[in-house]
Amino acid sequence: MKGSIKKFGRCILALNSFFYDWRRYLKNNGWKKDLYNKEFRNYYIVKVYHTLEKSMSYKERRKGAAYSNAVLLLDILKHVDKNDVGYHDRIGAKVLSDFCNLDDNIKDERFLEIKKHIPELGVNNYDSGCFSLSEDDFNMGLLSNPDKFFLSRYSLREYSEKKVSDSIILKSLELAQKSPSSCNMQAWHTYLLQDREKIKLALDIQSGNKGFGHKVNGLLIFTCDQLPFISSSERYQHWIDGSLHAMSVVYALHSLGVASCCLNWSEDGKRDRLLRSKLNIKDNHSIIMMLSFGYPEKINKVCVSPRRPLKESYTIL
């Protein structure tokens, strides 16, 4: 009987958490599609101009391909305040111009008309569109021994006293900027904690660092902005994109000789609200997970953490 009550209780608690997530969706996701909101627009415009980039990358394109998205992109650019131009506003204008100048579009009256109305948003020296990459170029980043790199990464919970410099941390975040994301919107945001009191505060709320949390001198909190995601089908997309980015940071740190340990954030609304209020995390940033990090000692003890047999982890359809 007691076991049955506990099972039912878990379902009730889950329902409460679902309502918490739904309220956050209503408050923070971009379902209103307010194009005058610069923050939202600079996500949405990526989603649209990226369709033109993809179209430009195809070896074979049909005549007039992606015209409707070019029109949509032009409409978005009309909402830009020229006194407050965003990073992706400028790239969007450049991509649209490049798209209209394609060999098969430059003779098309429809694209010539679009080109006349592209707003001038200032100097834009950023790379955009698409470019050619040889097979050798594409594979130039391959390690000579990928097994050694991936299999040498272990979760480490106790670190040396050597401080990880800001430049190393920022380099890992820079490398992780290449993480894939839905429509290339890159909605992740990372909070870096180095102050011992703030780290202790965060780890006191996170339930999974017993025995080593008091020794942690560096902590990252990974989040993802909910604002870019519009439709109900995207209600969990921020978790996916944020997790992809977090994993990239883990391996970027590993490539730079920095050890780390992933700290779960499967918490209820009460703890989620508490952490936000204590650390001033933006409400539209969903907390994905935490990551403790530091340099290893000369000798370290780590868990073997055996991996499941591969045959249990895939299915050929």
VOPAGU-2260 file (C-alpha; in pm, 1 decimal, decimal comma):
REM VOPAGU-2260
SITE   aa  ch    i         X         Y         Z
SITE  MET   A    0       0,0       0,0       0,0
SITE  LYS   A    1     278,4     238,1      95,4
SITE  GLY   A    2     458,0     165,1    -232,6
SITE  SER   A    3     141,3     240,4    -432,6
SITE  ILE   A    4      99,5     577,5    -258,2
SITE  LYS   A    5     459,8     667,9    -342,2
SITE  LYS   A    6     404,6     578,7    -707,5
SITE  PHE   A    7      91,0     793,4    -720,5
SITE  GLY   A    8     275,6    1072,6    -544,9
SITE  ARG   A    9     544,3    1073,9    -814,7
SITE  CYS   A   10     274,5    1123,0   -1079,6
SITE  ILE   A   11     123,6    1415,5    -887,8
SITE  LEU   A   12     466,6    1579,3    -849,6
SITE  ALA   A   13     533,7    1524,2   -1220,8
SITE  LEU   A   14     202,3    1690,5   -1308,0
SITE  ASN   A   15     297,9    1990,4   -1095,2
SITE  SER   A   16     630,8    2013,6   -1280,8
SITE  PHE   A   17     454,5    1988,1   -1618,3
SITE  PHE   A   18     240,7    2285,4   -1521,1
SITE  TYR   A   19     555,3    2472,2   -1416,8
SITE  ASP   A   20     709,6    2406,3   -1760,6
SITE  TRP   A   21     384,4    2509,7   -1933,2
SITE  ARG   A   22     375,5    2838,3   -1743,5
SITE  ARG   A   23     736,0    2901,8   -1845,7
SITE  TYR   A   24     645,0    2824,6   -2208,1
SITE  LEU   A   25     361,5    3079,1   -2197,4
SITE  LYS   A   26     582,4    3343,2   -2039,3
SITE  ASN   A   27     915,1    3294,0   -2216,6
SITE  ASN   A   28     875,7    3123,8   -2555,1
SITE  GLY   A   29     846,6    3330,6   -2870,4
SITE  TRP   A   30     495,7    3225,3   -2974,1
SITE  LYS   A   31     391,5    3593,1   -2996,7
SITE  LYS   A   32     643,1    3648,3   -3282,6
SITE  ASP   A   33     707,1    4012,7   -3191,4
SITE  LEU   A   34     946,7    4122,6   -3465,6
SITE  TYR   A   35     998,6    4460,7   -3302,0
SITE  ASN   A   36    1154,8    4280,1   -3007,9
SITE  LYS   A   37    1522,3    4289,7   -3104,8
SITE  GLU   A   38    1611,8    3990,0   -2890,0
SITE  PHE   A   39    1342,7    3769,7   -3046,9
SITE  ARG   A   40    1403,6    3903,6   -3398,5
SITE  ASN   A   41    1773,9    3820,1   -3383,1
SITE  TYR   A   42    1682,5    3457,0   -3325,5
SITE  TYR   A   43    1398,5    3443,1   -3575,9
SITE  ILE   A   44    1597,0    3614,7   -3850,5
SITE  VAL   A   45    1865,3    3344,3   -3821,4
SITE  LYS   A   46    1598,9    3079,8   -3865,6
SITE  VAL   A   47    1489,8    3244,5   -4190,0
SITE  TYR   A   48    1822,5    3350,0   -4341,7
SITE  HIS   A   49    1962,0    3003,7   -4268,2
SITE  THR   A   50    1706,9    2859,3   -4511,9
SITE  LEU   A   51    1865,2    3079,2   -4780,6
SITE  GLU   A   52    2213,1    2965,7   -4679,8
SITE  LYS   A   53    2100,1    2604,6   -4715,6
SITE  SER   A   54    1947,0    2678,7   -5053,6
SITE  MET   A   55    2274,8    2835,9   -5170,2
SITE  SER   A   56    2468,9    2527,8   -5056,4
SITE  TYR   A   57    2279,8    2284,7   -5281,1
SITE  LYS   A   58    2461,0    2180,7   -5597,6
SITE  GLU   A   59    2133,8    2173,3   -5788,5
SITE  ARG   A   60    1869,5    2439,5   -5730,2
SITE  ARG   A   61    1535,8    2483,2   -5901,8
SITE  LYS   A   62    1452,2    2822,2   -6047,6
SITE  GLY   A   63    1296,9    3055,1   -5791,3
SITE  ALA   A   64    1385,7    2827,2   -5501,1
SITE  ALA   A   65    1335,2    2982,7   -5154,3
SITE  TYR   A   66    1165,1    3292,4   -5299,6
SITE  SER   A   67     897,3    3290,9   -5028,1
SITE  ASN   A   68    1164,0    3284,9   -4756,9
SITE  ALA   A   69    1346,7    3571,5   -4926,5
SITE  VAL   A   70    1023,5    3772,0   -4910,5
SITE  LEU   A   71     981,0    3675,6   -4544,8
SITE  LEU   A   72    1336,7    3782,7   -4466,7
SITE  LEU   A   73    1278,1    4120,0   -4632,4
SITE  ASP   A   74     966,9    4167,8   -4419,5
SITE  ILE   A   75    1162,9    4090,9   -4101,7
SITE  LEU   A   76    1429,6    4346,1   -4198,6
SITE  LYS   A   77    1159,5    4612,4   -4226,6
SITE  HIS   A   78    1110,2    4583,2   -3849,4
SITE  VAL   A   79    1470,9    4681,0   -3772,5
SITE  ASP   A   80    1532,2    5008,7   -3590,8
SITE  LYS   A   81    1837,3    5151,0   -3769,4
SITE  ASN   A   82    1950,0    5306,3   -3442,3
SITE  ASP   A   83    1953,9    4965,9   -3275,1
SITE  VAL   A   84    2069,0    4710,1   -3531,3
SITE  GLY   A   85    2140,1    4356,0   -3410,0
SITE  TYR   A   86    2428,9    4129,5   -3510,4
SITE  HIS   A   87    2201,7    3894,1   -3705,1
SITE  ASP   A   88    2005,0    4182,1   -3859,7
SITE  ARG   A   89    2319,9    4279,1   -4048,1
SITE  ILE   A   90    2397,2    3921,9   -4147,6
SITE  GLY   A   91    2038,4    3872,1   -4260,9
SITE  ALA   A   92    2061,5    4174,5   -4491,8
SITE  LYS   A   93    2392,2    4048,4   -4633,4
SITE  VAL   A   94    2262,4    3694,0   -4689,4
SITE  LEU   A   95    1953,5    3829,1   -4864,5
SITE  SER   A   96    2168,2    4048,1   -5089,9
SITE  ASP   A   97    2401,4    3758,0   -5171,3
SITE  PHE   A   98    2102,1    3535,1   -5240,6
SITE  CYS   A   99    1951,8    3785,7   -5483,0
SITE  ASN   A  100    2290,0    3809,0   -5659,0
SITE  LEU   A  101    2312,0    3436,5   -5733,1
SITE  ASP   A  102    2357,8    3362,8   -6103,3
SITE  ASP   A  103    2010,2    3212,5   -6136,6
SITE  ASN   A  104    1841,8    3487,9   -5933,0
SITE  ILE   A  105    2007,0    3802,5   -6065,0
SITE  LYS   A  106    1810,2    3773,9   -6389,0
SITE  ASP   A  107    1481,7    3710,5   -6210,0
SITE  GLU   A  108    1265,4    4021,6   -6176,2
SITE  ARG   A  109    1122,9    3900,2   -5846,0
SITE  PHE   A  110    1464,4    3890,9   -5678,5
SITE  LEU   A  111    1570,8    4217,7   -5840,0
SITE  GLU   A  112    1265,0    4378,4   -5681,3
SITE  ILE   A  113    1355,2    4234,9   -5340,6
SITE  LYS   A  114    1710,1    4363,5   -5374,8
SITE  LYS   A  115    1586,2    4720,5   -5427,7
SITE  HIS   A  116    1424,2    4719,6   -5083,1
SITE  ILE   A  117    1696,9    4561,2   -4870,5
SITE  PRO   A  118    1774,1    4817,9   -4599,4
SITE  GLU   A  119    2127,1    4948,1   -4555,3
SITE  LEU   A  120    2223,9    4841,8   -4205,1
SITE  GLY   A  121    2587,7    4943,4   -4195,3
SITE  VAL   A  122    2917,8    4768,4   -4248,6
SITE  ASN   A  123    2903,5    4390,7   -4232,5
SITE  ASN   A  124    3232,5    4204,2   -4256,6
SITE  TYR   A  125    3096,7    3881,5   -4107,2
SITE  ASP   A  126    3115,8    3554,7   -4297,0
SITE  SER   A  127    2777,3    3430,5   -4414,0
SITE  GLY   A  128    2610,9    3241,2   -4696,5
SITE  CYS   A  129    2811,4    2936,3   -4801,9
SITE  PHE   A  130    3157,6    2848,5   -4933,3
SITE  SER   A  131    3340,6    2554,6   -5089,0
SITE  LEU   A  132    3530,0    2305,1   -4875,9
SITE  SER   A  133    3747,2    2025,2   -5012,0
SITE  GLU   A  134    3745,8    1676,1   -4868,2
SITE  ASP   A  135    4089,8    1738,0   -4714,5
SITE  ASP   A  136    3972,5    2067,5   -4564,8
SITE  PHE   A  137    3663,6    1902,1   -4426,9
SITE  ASN   A  138    3867,9    1635,7   -4247,0
SITE  MET   A  139    4162,6    1851,9   -4138,3
SITE  GLY   A  140    4035,6    1860,4   -3779,1
SITE  LEU   A  141    4036,3    1480,3   -3738,1
SITE  LEU   A  142    4259,5    1353,2   -3460,6
SITE  SER   A  143    4514,4    1087,9   -3543,9
SITE  ASN   A  144    4374,0     885,3   -3254,3
SITE  PRO   A  145    4008,6     973,2   -3183,1
SITE  ASP   A  146    3971,0     668,4   -2954,7
SITE  LYS   A  147    4239,5     804,5   -2723,1
SITE  PHE   A  148    4070,7    1144,7   -2705,1
SITE  PHE   A  149    3717,3    1023,7   -2634,6
SITE  LEU   A  150    3806,6     729,5   -2410,9
SITE  SER   A  151    4050,2     933,0   -2198,8
SITE  ARG   A  152    3773,2    1162,6   -2074,8
SITE  TYR   A  153    3647,9    1076,3   -1725,3
SITE  SER   A  154    3434,4    1267,9   -1479,9
SITE  LEU   A  155    3664,6    1414,9   -1214,4
SITE  ARG   A  156    3524,5    1546,8    -888,3
SITE  GLU   A  157    3839,9    1660,4    -708,0
SITE  TYR   A  158    4082,7    1902,4    -869,1
SITE  SER   A  159    4424,2    2054,4    -810,1
SITE  GLU   A  160    4461,8    2401,2    -660,4
SITE  LYS   A  161    4582,2    2536,9    -995,8
SITE  LYS   A  162    4332,7    2794,3   -1120,8
SITE  VAL   A  163    4184,5    2756,8   -1467,0
SITE  SER   A  164    4241,3    3090,4   -1638,2
SITE  ASP   A  165    3957,6    3291,9   -1784,2
SITE  SER   A  166    4123,3    3265,4   -2125,8
SITE  ILE   A  167    4102,2    2883,3   -2115,1
SITE  ILE   A  168    3739,5    2889,9   -2005,7
SITE  LEU   A  169    3646,9    3140,5   -2274,8
SITE  LYS   A  170    3839,7    2937,1   -2533,5
SITE  SER   A  171    3632,8    2630,0   -2446,5
SITE  LEU   A  172    3312,5    2832,5   -2484,6
SITE  GLU   A  173    3438,8    2971,9   -2815,0
SITE  LEU   A  174    3507,9    2621,9   -2947,9
SITE  ALA   A  175    3164,2    2508,9   -2832,7
SITE  GLN   A  176    3001,9    2787,1   -3034,7
SITE  LYS   A  177    3028,7    2541,7   -3326,0
SITE  SER   A  178    2768,5    2318,5   -3158,8
SITE  PRO   A  179    2474,1    2234,9   -3384,8
SITE  SER   A  180    2139,3    2389,9   -3298,5
SITE  SER   A  181    1788,7    2410,4   -3439,2
SITE  CYS   A  182    1797,8    2639,5   -3744,1
SITE  ASN   A  183    2142,3    2753,4   -3624,0
SITE  MET   A  184    1980,6    2985,7   -3366,9
SITE  GLN   A  185    2248,4    2916,9   -3100,0
SITE  ALA   A  186    2021,8    3006,0   -2809,0
SITE  TRP   A  187    2253,6    2878,8   -2535,0
SITE  HIS   A  188    2388,0    3100,6   -2257,4
SITE  THR   A  189    2650,3    3005,7   -1997,8
SITE  TYR   A  190    2690,1    3147,2   -1647,5
SITE  LEU   A  191    3043,8    3126,8   -1503,1
SITE  LEU   A  192    3087,1    3111,7   -1124,9
SITE  GLN   A  193    3432,2    3152,6    -968,1
SITE  ASP   A  194    3339,5    3314,1    -637,2
SITE  ARG   A  195    3345,0    3049,4    -363,0
SITE  GLU   A  196    3033,1    3180,1    -189,9
SITE  LYS   A  197    2828,5    3178,1    -512,2
SITE  ILE   A  198    2954,3    2830,0    -600,5
SITE  LYS   A  199    2856,4    2702,7    -255,6
SITE  LEU   A  200    2515,0    2865,1    -288,9
SITE  ALA   A  201    2453,1    2697,0    -626,0
SITE  LEU   A  202    2576,8    2355,6    -513,8
SITE  ASP   A  203    2371,7    2368,2    -195,1
SITE  ILE   A  204    2063,3    2385,3    -418,1
SITE  GLN   A  205    2187,1    2123,0    -666,6
SITE  SER   A  206    2127,2    1775,0    -524,1
SITE  GLY   A  207    2415,8    1566,0    -651,7
SITE  ASN   A  208    2752,7    1693,0    -527,5
SITE  LYS   A  209    2771,9    1537,1    -181,8
SITE  GLY   A  210    3129,3    1457,2     -78,0
SITE  PHE   A  211    3307,3    1687,0    -319,6
SITE  GLY   A  212    3099,1    2002,1    -371,9
SITE  HIS   A  213    3286,9    2189,5     -97,8
SITE  LYS   A  214    3609,6    2147,3    -297,0
SITE  VAL   A  215    3478,2    2290,3    -626,0
SITE  ASN   A  216    3651,3    2614,4    -729,9
SITE  GLY   A  217    3499,0    2658,0   -1075,3
SITE  LEU   A  218    3141,5    2606,3   -1190,7
SITE  LEU   A  219    2948,0    2660,7   -1512,6
SITE  ILE   A  220    2570,6    2677,2   -1531,4
SITE  PHE   A  221    2443,5    2595,5   -1879,5
SITE  THR   A  222    2114,0    2747,7   -1987,9
SITE  CYS   A  223    1921,6    2793,6   -2310,1
SITE  ASP   A  224    1697,5    3083,4   -2406,6
SITE  GLN   A  225    1334,8    2981,8   -2462,0
SITE  LEU   A  226    1255,7    3293,1   -2666,3
SITE  PRO   A  227    1351,3    3157,4   -3013,6
SITE  PHE   A  228    1109,9    2865,7   -2997,0
SITE  ILE   A  229     765,2    2945,8   -3129,8
SITE  SER   A  230     550,0    2640,3   -3193,2
SITE  SER   A  231     415,8    2393,4   -2939,0
SITE  SER   A  232     621,2    2123,1   -3111,0
SITE  GLU   A  233     934,9    2313,3   -3007,3
SITE  ARG   A  234     840,4    2314,4   -2640,1
SITE  TYR   A  235    1142,0    2098,5   -2547,9
SITE  GLN   A  236    1384,7    2215,9   -2815,6
SITE  HIS   A  237    1571,8    2441,4   -2573,7
SITE  TRP   A  238    1665,0    2135,7   -2367,5
SITE  ILE   A  239    1805,5    1965,1   -2676,9
SITE  ASP   A  240    2005,6    2261,9   -2807,5
SITE  GLY   A  241    2131,3    2349,8   -2460,4
SITE  SER   A  242    2244,1    1991,6   -2400,6
SITE  LEU   A  243    2430,0    1973,6   -2731,5
SITE  HIS   A  244    2617,1    2289,7   -2634,5
SITE  ALA   A  245    2694,4    2162,6   -2283,4
SITE  MET   A  246    2844,2    1841,5   -2421,8
SITE  SER   A  247    3059,3    2042,5   -2662,1
SITE  VAL   A  248    3195,7    2247,9   -2372,2
SITE  VAL   A  249    3279,6    1928,0   -2180,1
SITE  TYR   A  250    3489,7    1800,5   -2469,5
SITE  ALA   A  251    3635,0    2144,2   -2546,2
SITE  LEU   A  252    3761,1    2163,8   -2187,1
SITE  HIS   A  253    3897,0    1808,4   -2219,7
SITE  SER   A  254    4087,2    1909,6   -2534,1
SITE  LEU   A  255    4245,6    2193,5   -2333,5
SITE  GLY   A  256    4351,8    1967,3   -2047,3
SITE  VAL   A  257    4073,9    2069,7   -1808,1
SITE  ALA   A  258    3878,4    1800,6   -1623,8
SITE  SER   A  259    3510,0    1832,0   -1538,4
SITE  CYS   A  260    3205,0    1666,9   -1387,9
SITE  CYS   A  261    2848,9    1705,3   -1516,1
SITE  LEU   A  262    2599,6    1794,6   -1243,8
SITE  ASN   A  263    2236,9    1712,1   -1307,2
SITE  TRP   A  264    1962,4    1975,9   -1286,8
SITE  SER   A  265    1649,6    1760,0   -1278,6
SITE  GLU   A  266    1484,1    1973,2   -1013,9
SITE  ASP   A  267    1129,5    2080,8    -936,6
SITE  GLY   A  268     995,7    2431,8    -983,1
SITE  LYS   A  269    1071,9    2530,4    -623,9
SITE  ARG   A  270    1445,7    2466,2    -654,1
SITE  ASP   A  271    1453,0    2611,9   -1004,9
SITE  ARG   A  272    1299,9    2937,1    -882,7
SITE  LEU   A  273    1531,8    2941,8    -581,8
SITE  LEU   A  274    1848,3    2914,5    -791,1
SITE  ARG   A  275    1724,9    3186,0   -1028,1
SITE  SER   A  276    1649,9    3426,3    -744,9
SITE  LYS   A  277    1981,0    3363,9    -567,4
SITE  LEU   A  278    2202,1    3398,6    -876,0
SITE  ASN   A  279    1996,9    3638,0   -1090,0
SITE  ILE   A  280    1960,3    3396,2   -1382,3
SITE  LYS   A  281    1735,4    3542,6   -1650,6
SITE  ASP   A  282    1383,2    3401,6   -1639,0
SITE  ASN   A  283    1377,2    3313,3   -2009,6
SITE  HIS   A  284    1696,8    3107,4   -1970,1
SITE  SER   A  285    1608,6    2744,3   -1894,9
SITE  ILE   A  286    1867,4    2581,8   -1668,9
SITE  ILE   A  287    2005,3    2271,7   -1842,3
SITE  MET   A  288    2280,6    2149,5   -1605,8
SITE  MET   A  289    2588,0    2252,4   -1409,1
SITE  LEU   A  290    2951,1    2160,3   -1468,5
SITE  SER   A  291    3229,8    2164,5   -1211,3
SITE  PHE   A  292    3576,7    2193,3   -1362,9
SITE  GLY   A  293    3946,1    2217,4   -1275,1
SITE  TYR   A  294    4290,3    2079,7   -1350,7
SITE  PRO   A  295    4363,0    1720,9   -1246,5
SITE  GLU   A  296    4618,0    1631,1    -978,2
SITE  LYS   A  297    4932,5    1434,2   -1063,5
SITE  ILE   A  298    4742,8    1118,6    -965,3
SITE  ASN   A  299    4360,8    1101,4    -967,3
SITE  LYS   A  300    4101,4     844,1    -875,3
SITE  VAL   A  301    3806,5     815,8   -1113,1
SITE  CYS   A  302    3510,7     581,4   -1148,7
SITE  VAL   A  303    3544,9     309,5   -1412,0
SITE  SER   A  304    3184,2     379,1   -1516,3
SITE  PRO   A  305    3151,9      77,5   -1749,9
SITE  ARG   A  306    2972,8     147,2   -2076,2
SITE  ARG   A  307    2676,1     -55,7   -2191,5
SITE  PRO   A  308    2751,6    -300,5   -2474,1
SITE  LEU   A  309    2706,8    -118,9   -2803,7
SITE  LYS   A  310    2462,6    -383,8   -2926,9
SITE  GLU   A  311    2216,2    -266,8   -2657,2
SITE  SER   A  312    2236,0      95,0   -2769,5
SITE  TYR   A  313    2130,6      88,9   -3131,9
SITE  THR   A  314    1872,3     -64,0   -3364,9
SITE  ILE   A  315    1896,8     -99,0   -3740,9
SITE  LEU   A  316    1560,2      -7,3   -3894,3
